[in-house]
């Protein structure tokens, strides 16, 4: 039996169904793209890139809600078994 309190504590904080870190990164990328040119086309492209990155983040959040934390931990891990060291 899952109690509502434990479910609420373990539920990740999402912004429109996306992790807030992914939303902020995609917003920063879109702002950088829009700031490179004064043309309206750059702003349209930045909006499209923002929507695509948010859609990708939403798909990632459906797959794994704690994806940024998991990816960061995976990058920190070093391989324990190195076959080249064992052959000597």
C-alpha positions in Angstrom: 0.0 0.0 0.0 1.4 3.4 -1.0 0.5 6.2 1.3 -0.3 9.6 -0.2 2.3 11.3 2.0 5.2 9.2 0.7 3.9 9.5 -2.8 3.9 13.3 -2.5 7.4 13.4 -1.0 8.9 11.2 -3.7 7.1 13.1 -6.6 9.6 15.3 -8.5 8.9 19.0 -9.0 8.0 19.5 -12.7 7.3 22.6 -14.6 4.7 21.9 -17.3 5.7 18.2 -17.1 9.4 19.0 -17.6 12.3 19.2 -15.1 12.9 22.8 -14.3 16.7 22.4 -15.1 15.8 21.3 -18.6 13.4 24.2 -19.1 16.0 26.7 -17.9 18.7 25.2 -20.2 16.4 25.3 -23.2 15.3 28.9 -22.4 19.0 30.0 -22.2 19.8 28.3 -25.5 16.8 30.0 -27.1 17.8 33.4 -25.7 21.3 33.0 -27.0 20.0 32.1 -30.5 17.6 35.1 -30.5 20.3 37.5 -29.3 22.6 36.7 -32.1 20.6 38.7 -34.7 18.1 41.5 -34.8 16.1 39.7 -37.5 12.7 38.3 -36.8 13.8 35.0 -38.3 16.3 34.5 -35.5 13.5 34.9 -32.9 11.3 32.5 -34.8 14.1 29.9 -35.0 14.8 30.5 -31.3 11.1 29.8 -30.5 11.1 26.7 -32.6 14.3 25.5 -30.9 12.8 26.2 -27.5 9.7 24.2 -28.3 11.7 21.3 -29.6 14.0 21.2 -26.6 11.0 21.4 -24.3 9.3 18.5 -26.2 12.5 16.5 -25.9 12.6 17.3 -22.2 9.0 16.2 -21.8 9.7 12.9 -23.5 12.8 12.5 -21.2 10.7 13.3 -18.1 8.1 10.7 -19.1 10.9 8.1 -19.4 12.8 9.1 -16.2 11.6 12.0 -14.1 15.0 12.4 -12.3 17.0 12.2 -15.6 19.3 15.2 -14.9 20.3 13.8 -11.5 20.8 10.3 -13.0 22.9 11.6 -15.9 25.0 13.6 -13.5 25.7 10.6 -11.3 26.5 8.5 -14.4 29.1 11.0 -15.6 30.7 11.0 -12.1 31.1 7.2 -12.0 34.4 5.9 -13.2 34.8 2.4 -14.7 35.8 -0.1 -12.0 36.9 -2.8 -14.3 39.6 -1.9 -16.8 40.7 -4.9 -18.9 43.9 -3.2 -20.0 45.1 -2.9 -16.4 44.3 -6.5 -15.7 46.3 -8.0 -18.6 49.7 -6.9 -17.3 
